């Protein structure tokens, strides 16, 4: 993007809206097992004993959805940082206070989401890594891309180095029996005194304990377990996924700064390259990851190798998705249904939290209490129902409003319009 274009501000990109809408819908199949099953839900045998359809749905989700749409979100978030910066400069407003207010609000919303709704929140981490990366907006795109690639590859290098070590000598850790894991012990811990419950929190990874808490425990006890799960996930994000998130932020920022990511109609060749290269690299790696995971080959080393293939392959397929959607958006008229997807993208913040509200109502004790009761094929039915509700509510809302309720509040806070923010919160 030229300096003159940046000085004039960045017009809204329908491509980014459509891709963001696809991403918000696409993360649901990947997240459903985390809403509905214990946190150790990578084992497809949790509900049905590993029947064929259970394994098939698990691997299809792994192939097509897992890590792809969170990758797109990270890329889009980085692009959004550049758009915000360019528009602030064009309007003669300071960027620093605006981004601090924007990311501060996002962090607070993410923490509230994790504590009161669902432990799988990523908003708080996006705020942290966004703050670390947004100041690089003045760098040249080539340096942003280079640093982004380096950050993305760091976890892959760690995994690659771990595989031969684990293959040679992977320790087998025997788990001693514990009385709290008996059915009666689980029920007593979940529904007994607070002392009994808190003393059982060191079993927070036990599938029966977690299932009993989410399925029939009180809201307060669910909140405690949820917060513990989110805190532990934070360690994984900071040590492992954080590098990837930050790297994708920087690449998205670089591509938006160059301008071509915002205008696929003027840069079709770049999107064709994304589609072809992403598919050629991503699909074989993803297929290998699914084969290793389904076959259970190589023990711990094989599992790490499967994760390495998944880590790299998901980036490739996400790039292919971005390229394919870009080519469709480059047409003079959007394909049928893309207009609604763009509306979902314009209300992504609201729709992200709506997914958590709907899914926790279905699976937790203060709703239908279906936690751990559905197999993965049935979970897809829940996902379709949630999609239908989201699409219907979004279409209705956007007939009367220009943005979602949380987007309205977020924009008011970002701009420092406290009166408007107060009205938006009441609204």
C-alpha positions as CSV (number, residue, x, y, z in Angstrom):
1,X,0.0,0.0,0.0
2,X,1.4,3.4,-0.9
3,X,1.9,6.2,1.5
4,X,-0.9,8.2,-0.2
5,X,-3.3,5.3,0.1
6,X,-2.5,4.9,3.8
7,X,-2.8,8.6,4.4
8,X,-6.4,8.5,2.9
9,X,-7.4,5.7,5.3
10,X,-8.2,2.1,4.6
11,X,-11.7,1.4,3.2
12,X,-13.5,-1.6,4.5
13,X,-12.5,-4.8,2.8
14,X,-15.4,-7.2,1.9
15,X,-12.8,-10.0,1.6
16,X,-11.6,-9.6,5.2
17,X,-15.3,-9.5,6.3
18,X,-16.1,-12.7,4.4
19,X,-13.0,-14.5,5.5
20,X,-13.6,-13.5,9.1
21,X,-17.2,-14.8,8.9
22,X,-16.0,-18.1,7.5
23,X,-13.4,-18.3,10.3
24,X,-15.9,-17.6,13.1
25,X,-18.1,-20.4,11.8
26,X,-15.2,-22.7,11.0
27,X,-13.8,-22.7,14.5
28,X,-17.0,-24.2,15.9
29,X,-16.4,-27.8,14.7
30,X,-12.8,-27.6,16.1
31,X,-14.0,-26.2,19.4
32,X,-17.1,-28.4,19.9
33,X,-15.2,-31.3,21.6
34,X,-13.7,-28.9,24.1
35,X,-17.2,-27.6,24.9
36,X,-18.7,-31.1,25.1
37,X,-16.0,-33.5,26.3
38,X,-13.3,-33.6,29.0
39,X,-10.1,-31.6,28.1
40,X,-8.3,-34.8,27.2
41,X,-10.8,-35.2,24.3
42,X,-8.3,-36.1,21.7
43,X,-9.1,-39.7,22.5
44,X,-12.0,-40.6,20.1
45,X,-12.9,-43.5,22.4
46,X,-14.3,-41.2,25.1
47,X,-18.0,-41.7,24.3
48,X,-18.4,-44.7,22.0
49,X,-15.4,-46.8,22.5
50,X,-13.7,-45.7,19.3
51,X,-16.3,-46.9,16.8
52,X,-15.7,-46.3,13.1
53,X,-17.9,-43.3,12.7
54,X,-16.4,-41.7,15.8
55,X,-12.9,-42.1,14.5
56,X,-14.0,-40.9,11.1
57,X,-15.5,-37.7,12.4
58,X,-12.6,-37.1,14.7
59,X,-10.1,-37.4,11.8
60,X,-12.2,-35.4,9.4
61,X,-12.4,-32.6,11.9
62,X,-8.7,-32.8,12.4
63,X,-8.1,-32.7,8.7
64,X,-10.4,-29.9,7.7
65,X,-11.0,-27.7,10.8
66,X,-8.5,-28.1,13.6
67,X,-6.0,-25.1,13.8
68,X,-7.0,-23.8,10.4
69,X,-9.5,-21.2,11.4
70,X,-7.7,-20.0,14.4
71,X,-4.8,-19.5,12.0
72,X,-7.0,-17.4,9.8
73,X,-8.2,-15.4,12.8
74,X,-4.6,-14.6,13.8
75,X,-3.7,-13.5,10.2
76,X,-6.8,-11.3,10.1
77,X,-6.1,-9.9,13.6
78,X,-2.7,-8.7,12.4
79,X,-4.2,-7.2,9.3
80,X,-6.7,-5.4,11.6
81,X,-3.8,-3.9,13.5
82,X,-2.5,-2.2,10.4
83,X,-6.0,-1.0,9.3
84,X,-6.5,0.5,12.7
85,X,-3.1,2.2,12.6
86,X,-3.6,3.6,9.1
87,X,-7.0,4.9,9.8
88,X,-5.9,6.6,13.1
89,X,-3.1,8.3,11.2
90,X,-5.4,9.3,8.4
91,X,-7.9,10.8,10.9
92,X,-5.1,12.6,12.8
93,X,-5.7,10.6,15.9
94,X,-3.0,9.1,18.1
95,X,-2.6,5.4,17.6
96,X,-1.1,4.5,21.0
97,X,-4.0,5.5,23.2
98,X,-6.5,4.0,20.8
99,X,-4.7,0.6,20.6
100,X,-4.2,0.5,24.4
101,X,-7.9,1.1,24.9
102,X,-8.9,-1.4,22.2
103,X,-6.6,-4.2,23.4
104,X,-7.3,-3.5,27.1
105,X,-11.0,-3.9,26.5
106,X,-10.3,-7.1,24.5
107,X,-8.2,-8.5,27.3
108,X,-10.9,-7.8,29.9
109,X,-13.6,-9.4,27.7
110,X,-11.4,-12.4,27.2
111,X,-10.8,-12.9,30.9
112,X,-14.5,-12.6,31.6
113,X,-15.2,-15.0,28.8
114,X,-12.8,-17.6,30.3
115,X,-14.0,-17.3,33.8
116,X,-17.7,-17.0,33.3
117,X,-18.4,-18.9,30.1
118,X,-15.7,-21.2,28.6
119,X,-12.1,-22.0,29.4
120,X,-11.0,-22.1,25.7
121,X,-10.9,-18.3,25.3
122,X,-8.2,-16.8,23.1
123,X,-9.2,-13.1,23.2
124,X,-7.1,-12.3,26.3
125,X,-4.0,-13.9,24.6
126,X,-4.7,-12.0,21.4
127,X,-4.7,-8.8,23.4
128,X,-1.4,-9.6,24.9
129,X,0.4,-10.6,21.7
130,X,-1.3,-7.9,19.8
131,X,0.1,-5.3,22.2
132,X,3.6,-6.8,21.7
133,X,3.3,-6.8,17.9
134,X,1.3,-3.6,17.1
135,X,4.3,-1.4,17.6
136,X,6.1,-3.1,14.7
137,X,3.6,-1.5,12.3
138,X,6.2,1.0,11.2
139,X,8.6,-1.7,10.0
140,X,9.0,-2.6,6.4
141,X,6.9,-5.5,5.3
142,X,9.8,-7.7,4.4
143,X,11.1,-7.5,8.0
144,X,7.7,-8.2,9.4
145,X,7.4,-11.3,7.2
146,X,10.8,-12.5,8.1
147,X,10.3,-12.2,11.9
148,X,6.8,-13.7,11.5
149,X,8.2,-16.8,9.7
150,X,10.9,-17.2,12.4
151,X,8.4,-17.0,15.2
152,X,6.1,-19.5,13.5
153,X,8.9,-22.0,12.9
154,X,10.2,-21.9,16.5
155,X,7.6,-24.4,17.9
156,X,8.0,-26.6,14.8
157,X,11.8,-26.8,15.4
158,X,11.1,-27.7,19.1
159,X,8.8,-30.5,18.0
160,X,11.2,-31.8,15.3
161,X,14.1,-31.9,17.9
162,X,11.9,-33.8,20.4
163,X,10.9,-36.6,18.0
164,X,14.2,-38.5,17.8
165,X,14.8,-38.1,21.5
166,X,11.4,-39.6,22.3
167,X,11.7,-42.3,19.7
168,X,14.9,-43.5,21.3
169,X,13.7,-43.5,24.9
170,X,10.2,-42.3,25.7
171,X,9.5,-42.7,29.5
172,X,6.5,-44.7,30.5
173,X,4.9,-43.2,33.6
174,X,2.6,-45.5,35.5
175,X,-0.3,-43.8,37.2
176,X,-1.1,-45.2,40.7
177,X,-4.7,-45.8,41.5
178,X,-6.4,-43.1,43.4
179,X,-9.6,-43.5,45.4
180,X,-10.9,-40.1,44.2
181,X,-11.2,-41.6,40.7
182,X,-13.8,-44.1,41.7
183,X,-17.4,-43.3,40.7
184,X,-18.4,-42.7,44.4
185,X,-15.3,-40.6,45.0
186,X,-16.0,-38.4,42.0
187,X,-19.6,-37.8,43.1
188,X,-18.6,-37.1,46.7
189,X,-15.9,-34.6,45.5
190,X,-18.2,-32.8,43.1
191,X,-21.3,-32.6,45.3
192,X,-19.8,-32.7,48.8
193,X,-18.4,-29.9,50.8
194,X,-16.3,-27.1,49.4
195,X,-13.3,-28.6,51.2
196,X,-13.8,-32.0,49.5
197,X,-14.2,-30.2,46.2
198,X,-11.1,-28.0,46.5
199,X,-9.0,-30.9,47.7
200,X,-9.9,-32.8,44.5
201,X,-8.8,-30.0,42.1
202,X,-5.5,-31.8,41.6
203,X,-7.6,-34.3,39.7
204,X,-8.8,-31.6,37.3
205,X,-7.6,-33.6,34.3
206,X,-9.5,-36.8,35.3
207,X,-12.2,-37.3,32.7
208,X,-14.8,-38.6,35.2
209,X,-14.3,-35.8,37.6
210,X,-14.4,-33.1,34.9
211,X,-17.5,-34.7,33.3
212,X,-19.3,-34.8,36.6
213,X,-18.5,-31.1,37.4
214,X,-19.6,-29.8,34.0
215,X,-22.6,-32.1,33.7
216,X,-24.2,-31.7,37.1
217,X,-22.0,-29.4,39.3
218,X,-23.0,-26.0,40.5
219,X,-22.2,-22.9,38.5
220,X,-19.7,-21.8,41.1
221,X,-17.8,-25.1,41.0
222,X,-17.9,-25.2,37.2
223,X,-16.4,-21.7,37.3
224,X,-13.5,-22.9,39.5
225,X,-12.7,-25.8,37.2
226,X,-13.0,-23.7,34.1
227,X,-10.6,-21.1,35.5
228,X,-8.1,-23.8,36.4
229,X,-8.3,-25.2,32.9
230,X,-7.9,-21.8,31.3
231,X,-4.9,-21.0,33.5
232,X,-3.2,-24.3,32.5
233,X,-4.0,-23.6,28.8
234,X,-2.3,-20.2,29.3
235,X,1.0,-22.0,29.9
236,X,0.6,-23.9,26.7
237,X,-0.2,-20.8,24.7
238,X,2.7,-18.8,26.1
239,X,5.2,-21.6,25.6
240,X,3.9,-23.2,22.4
241,X,1.1,-21.5,20.4
242,X,2.1,-17.9,21.4
243,X,5.0,-17.9,18.9
244,X,2.7,-19.0,16.1
245,X,0.0,-16.4,17.0
246,X,2.6,-13.6,17.2
247,X,4.2,-14.7,13.9
248,X,0.8,-14.8,12.1
249,X,0.0,-11.3,13.5
250,X,3.1,-9.9,11.9
251,X,2.5,-11.6,8.6
252,X,-1.0,-10.4,8.5
253,X,0.2,-6.9,9.3
254,X,2.8,-7.1,6.5
255,X,0.3,-8.3,3.9
256,X,-2.2,-5.7,4.8
257,X,0.5,-3.0,4.8
258,X,1.4,-4.1,1.3
259,X,-2.2,-3.7,0.3
260,X,-2.8,-6.9,-1.7
261,X,-4.5,-8.8,1.2
262,X,-7.2,-6.1,1.3
263,X,-7.9,-6.2,-2.5
264,X,-8.0,-9.6,-4.0
265,X,-9.6,-8.3,-7.2
266,X,-6.4,-6.4,-8.0
267,X,-4.0,-9.2,-7.0
268,X,-5.5,-12.5,-8.2
269,X,-2.1,-14.1,-8.8
270,X,-1.1,-13.8,-5.2
271,X,-4.3,-15.5,-4.1
272,X,-3.8,-18.2,-6.7
273,X,-0.3,-18.8,-5.2
274,X,-1.8,-19.0,-1.7
275,X,-4.3,-21.5,-2.9
276,X,-1.9,-23.8,-4.8
277,X,1.1,-23.6,-2.5
278,X,-1.1,-23.9,0.6
279,X,-2.9,-27.0,-0.7
280,X,0.3,-28.7,-2.1
281,X,2.1,-28.2,1.3
282,X,-0.8,-28.5,3.6
283,X,-2.8,-31.5,2.4
284,X,0.0,-34.1,2.5
285,X,1.1,-33.0,5.9
286,X,-2.4,-33.0,7.2
287,X,-3.0,-36.5,5.8
288,X,0.2,-37.8,7.4
289,X,-0.9,-36.3,10.7
290,X,-4.3,-38.0,10.5
291,X,-2.7,-41.3,9.6
292,X,-0.2,-41.1,12.5
293,X,-2.9,-40.1,14.9
294,X,-5.4,-42.7,13.8
295,X,-2.9,-45.5,13.7
296,X,-1.4,-44.7,17.1
297,X,2.1,-45.4,15.7
298,X,5.3,-44.7,17.5
299,X,3.9,-44.0,20.9
300,X,4.8,-40.6,22.3
301,X,7.3,-39.9,19.5
302,X,4.6,-40.7,16.9
303,X,2.2,-38.4,18.7
304,X,4.7,-35.6,18.6
305,X,5.4,-36.3,14.9
306,X,1.7,-36.1,14.2
307,X,1.4,-32.8,16.0
308,X,4.4,-31.5,14.0
309,X,2.7,-32.4,10.7
310,X,-0.6,-30.9,12.0
311,X,1.2,-27.7,13.1
312,X,2.7,-27.1,9.6
313,X,-0.1,-28.6,7.6
314,X,-2.8,-26.5,9.2
315,X,-0.9,-23.4,8.2
316,X,-0.7,-24.6,4.6
317,X,-4.5,-25.5,4.4
318,X,-5.4,-22.2,6.1
319,X,-3.4,-20.4,3.4
320,X,-5.3,-22.4,0.8
321,X,-8.6,-21.4,2.3
322,X,-7.6,-17.8,2.3
323,X,-6.5,-18.0,-1.3
324,X,-9.7,-19.7,-2.5
325,X,-12.0,-17.3,-0.7
326,X,-9.9,-14.4,-2.0
327,X,-10.4,-15.6,-5.6
328,X,-14.2,-15.9,-5.1
329,X,-14.3,-12.4,-3.6
330,X,-12.3,-11.1,-6.5
331,X,-15.3,-11.6,-8.8
332,X,-17.5,-8.6,-9.6
333,X,-20.4,-10.1,-7.7
334,X,-20.0,-12.1,-4.5
335,X,-21.2,-15.7,-4.7
336,X,-24.5,-16.5,-3.1
337,X,-24.3,-16.6,0.6
338,X,-21.1,-14.5,0.9
339,X,-23.1,-11.4,1.8
340,X,-24.4,-13.2,4.9
341,X,-20.9,-14.5,5.7
342,X,-19.6,-10.9,5.5
343,X,-22.2,-9.9,8.0
344,X,-21.0,-12.6,10.3
345,X,-17.5,-11.3,9.9
346,X,-18.6,-7.8,10.8
347,X,-20.1,-9.2,14.0
348,X,-17.3,-11.7,14.7
349,X,-16.7,-10.5,18.3
350,X,-20.4,-10.9,19.2
351,X,-20.7,-14.2,17.3
352,X,-17.6,-15.6,19.0
353,X,-19.1,-15.1,22.4
354,X,-22.5,-16.2,21.2
355,X,-21.0,-19.6,20.3
356,X,-19.9,-20.0,23.9
357,X,-23.2,-18.9,25.3
358,X,-25.1,-21.5,23.2
359,X,-22.7,-24.3,23.6
360,X,-22.2,-24.0,27.3
361,X,-26.0,-23.9,27.7
362,X,-26.3,-27.2,25.7
363,X,-23.5,-29.0,27.6
364,X,-23.3,-27.6,31.1
365,X,-25.4,-28.3,34.1
366,X,-27.1,-24.8,34.1
367,X,-28.5,-25.7,30.7
368,X,-29.3,-29.1,29.2
369,X,-26.4,-30.8,30.9
370,X,-25.3,-32.9,27.8
371,X,-21.6,-32.8,28.7
372,X,-20.0,-36.1,27.7
373,X,-23.3,-37.6,26.5
374,X,-23.0,-37.1,22.8
375,X,-20.6,-38.8,20.3
376,X,-18.8,-36.7,17.7
377,X,-21.3,-37.4,15.0
378,X,-24.0,-36.0,17.2
379,X,-21.8,-33.1,18.1
380,X,-21.9,-32.1,14.4
381,X,-25.7,-31.9,14.7
382,X,-25.3,-29.5,17.6
383,X,-22.8,-27.5,15.5
384,X,-25.3,-27.2,12.6
385,X,-28.0,-26.0,15.0
386,X,-25.6,-23.4,16.4
387,X,-24.6,-22.3,13.0
388,X,-28.3,-21.9,12.1
389,X,-29.0,-19.8,15.1
390,X,-25.9,-17.6,14.5
391,X,-26.8,-17.0,10.8
392,X,-30.4,-16.3,11.6
393,X,-29.7,-13.9,14.4
394,X,-26.9,-12.1,12.4
395,X,-29.2,-11.7,9.4
396,X,-31.9,-10.2,11.6
397,X,-29.6,-8.0,13.6
398,X,-27.8,-6.6,10.6
399,X,-31.1,-5.6,8.9
400,X,-31.5,-3.0,11.6
401,X,-27.9,-2.2,12.7
402,X,-24.6,-1.5,11.0
403,X,-22.5,-3.6,13.5
404,X,-22.9,-6.1,16.3
405,X,-23.6,-5.0,19.9
406,X,-20.1,-5.8,21.2
407,X,-18.5,-4.3,18.1
408,X,-20.4,-1.1,18.8
409,X,-19.1,-1.0,22.4
410,X,-15.6,-1.9,21.4
411,X,-15.4,0.8,18.8
412,X,-16.7,3.4,21.2
413,X,-14.1,2.4,23.8
414,X,-11.3,2.4,21.2
415,X,-12.2,5.9,20.1
416,X,-12.5,7.1,23.7
417,X,-16.1,8.0,23.2
418,X,-17.1,7.2,26.8
419,X,-20.7,8.5,26.5
420,X,-21.2,6.4,23.4
421,X,-19.6,3.4,25.1
422,X,-22.0,3.8,28.1
423,X,-25.0,3.9,25.8
424,X,-23.7,1.0,23.8
425,X,-23.3,-1.0,27.0
426,X,-26.9,-0.2,28.0
427,X,-28.1,-1.0,24.5
